Each structure stands twice: as structure tokens, then as C-alpha cells.
């Protein structure tokens, strides 16, 4: 009889722990997991309407299908300032549409179809006048 009592109590405790872990576990573990694998995010695509840099923050106004968003970046500000321009299409990984979003994961950036990479300055080759002067001077 005593064995059945111990087994029933153990089973009840295990069930309570399982239910508690299933309901409270994700909320306790989520801060320690990377944003990309937490599973509670959705991809929101939109167009950068306006960009403004304020000290160590970058503010973007992004137009989406759901409505406008103000996205604030406080990490990697200099890099994002160089990368993003008004008119770019961006894809953000966020918990869901919100008017104000802070530090979302930037999944993708696409330039408009007409905008390309600026041509680089021509490099000095051996056939340039300067290169031929160096060869004749020796």
C-alpha cells in the first residue's frame, strides 16, 4: 500500500512540474535564446521612408502594409547608417506589428531596382602614364 502512495505522489508532482514548465518555461528561457530561434517572431517587410541619426541611435520610418512604423536601432548604428537609405526595402524580424519597435533583427535589405552600386575609382595600371614614367626612369 505504501508503494502505491509513493508512486501516486511522484506521478502528481511530475504532472505539476510538466504543466508548470510548459506554461512558464518559455517565458523564463526566452531572454537567454537568440531572437531568431525563439519562434515567436514574424517577418514584416516595408520600405524605408525616412532615416535620421541622433547620436548613438538610428531612427527609421518604415512604411508597411499594416501601417507606418518607427524603428529605433541602438546597436551597430554606424554600420546600419551606411547600409540603409530611404527607398530601400527592408525585412524585419519582430514579435508582431507595432508602431514603435526597438532593436529588431534586420533580416534583409534590398535597394530599389534603379539604384545600383556606384562605380569604383579606376585603379592605376601598368599601362598608365605614371607607370610608364617609372619604368623609363630606371
Secondary structure in CASP SS format (residue, H / E / C, confidence):
PFRMAT SS
TARGET T0000
AUTHOR 0000-0000-0000
METHOD secondary structure of the structure
MODEL  1
X C 1.00
X H 1.00
X H 1.00
X H 1.00
X H 1.00
X H 1.00
X H 1.00
X H 1.00
X H 1.00
X H 1.00
X H 1.00
X H 1.00
X H 1.00
X H 1.00
X H 1.00
X H 1.00
X H 1.00
X H 1.00
X H 1.00
X H 1.00
X H 1.00
X H 1.00
X H 1.00
X H 1.00
X H 1.00
X H 1.00
X H 1.00
X H 1.00
X H 1.00
X H 1.00
X H 1.00
X H 1.00
X C 1.00
X C 1.00
X H 1.00
X H 1.00
X H 1.00
X C 1.00
X C 1.00
X C 1.00
X C 1.00
X E 1.00
X E 1.00
X E 1.00
X E 1.00
X E 1.00
X E 1.00
X E 1.00
X E 1.00
X E 1.00
X E 1.00
X E 1.00
X E 1.00
X E 1.00
X C 1.00
X C 1.00
X E 1.00
X E 1.00
X E 1.00
X E 1.00
X E 1.00
X E 1.00
X E 1.00
X E 1.00
X C 1.00
X C 1.00
X C 1.00
X E 1.00
X E 1.00
X E 1.00
X E 1.00
X E 1.00
X E 1.00
X C 1.00
X C 1.00
X C 1.00
X H 1.00
X H 1.00
X H 1.00
X H 1.00
X H 1.00
X H 1.00
X H 1.00
X C 1.00
X C 1.00
X C 1.00
X C 1.00
X C 1.00
X E 1.00
X E 1.00
X E 1.00
X E 1.00
X E 1.00
X E 1.00
X C 1.00
X C 1.00
X C 1.00
X C 1.00
X C 1.00
X E 1.00
X E 1.00
X E 1.00
X C 1.00
X C 1.00
X E 1.00
X E 1.00
X E 1.00
X E 1.00
X E 1.00
X E 1.00
X C 1.00
X C 1.00
X C 1.00
X C 1.00
X C 1.00
X C 1.00
X C 1.00
X C 1.00
X C 1.00
X C 1.00
X C 1.00
X C 1.00
X C 1.00
X C 1.00
X C 1.00
X C 1.00
X C 1.00
X C 1.00
X H 1.00
X H 1.00
X H 1.00
X H 1.00
X H 1.00
X H 1.00
X H 1.00
X H 1.00
X C 1.00
X C 1.00
END
